[in-house]
Amino acid sequence: MLKKKKFWICIIITVCVLAIGICGFAGNYLINYALIVDEQGCIGSMNGEAYTGHQDTKAQAYYDEWVKNQQLKEWTIKNQQGQQLWAQVYEGNQDSHIYVLAVHGYTVDHRDIAPAIVPFVEKGWNVIAIDQRGRGKSEGDFLSMGWLEKDDIILWAKCICEEDQKAQIILYGESMGAATIMMAAGENELLPKQVVAVVEDCGYTSAYDMFKDQLKERFGLPSFPFLPAASIVGQIRLGFSFYNADAQEQLKKATLPILFIHGGSDDYVPTSMGEKLYEEYTGEKQLLIVDGAGHGQSADVDADTYYKTVFSFLKNYVNE
């Protein structure tokens, strides 16, 4: 009887060790696949294809011609981890104190959001289009889906204030960039008071929600136990977990006016996420759903409605 009991205890221990090992391996793989940036600037989810910075859109074609006549500047800052961060500066009218801090999405860099910022500059406003950590010309070897990046947004906002004491700053972001600025908006005590409004385009509720959907779609796997395992690995290796990067939770602390934009046909960051963020936000807000637009395509599908809505919303919070 005692031998039989010991046998089953050994079996149970072996199964538990194997399960922990499998989960640890899977969690580590997911971290490498989704977050780690290699020496070529690629992330596992990019399947070895380097980002080219070019889109086949009318906005891109217009930007390519427009930018030839622009006098561009570059800014750099150091973040709390000592990484050098880079930004492209598009100057508007000399007497303008309005700044749009433009934040790109996952796996890309400032070039992805650049075509969308042209109307802001043509209006005379200044645009600071940043490369997020680990992307483009900014240093960094992993992404945190907006959680650590939100601290960089606060530093960029402070940098603008140092350059112009009369600055009025608008946070503008797409996809992961949108999630990043929403998380930054929740840092009321740290974010400069010169930040007056937020325009988020197709941001997600949380990194956990995003990876849960992608895990099922790309690998056919359930979120449990693999995402909790990846979160533990992320906490150990990178100092954060998927549970941290939660725009929905951060917005509970935010007070800034927010314009929520989402494509009506977005199946990457589901439209329902944008609607949920809007519904639950208690501050001043507006929602624009662009019919027929996929992920990050709202400004391309209906540019007229897009920018009319953006400028109509923002005129309430800036002094031109």
Buried (B, 14 or more C-beta within 10 A) or exposed (E): EEEEEEEEEEEEEEEEEEEEEEBBEBBBBBBBBBBBBEEEBBBBBBEEEEBEEEBEBEBBEEBEEBBEEBEEEEBEBEBEEEBEBBBBBBBBEEEBBBBBBBBBBBBBBBBBBBBBBBBBBEBBBBBBBBBBBBBBBBBBEBBBBBBBBBBBBBBBBBBBBEEBEEBBBBBBBBBBBBBBBBBBBBBEEBBBEBBBBBBBBBBBBBBBBBBBBBBEEEEEBEBEBBBBBBBBBBBEBBEBBBBBBBBBBBBEEBEBBBBBBBBBBBEBBBBEBBBBBBEEBEEBBBBBBBEEBBBBBBBBBBBEBBBEBBBEBBEEBBEE
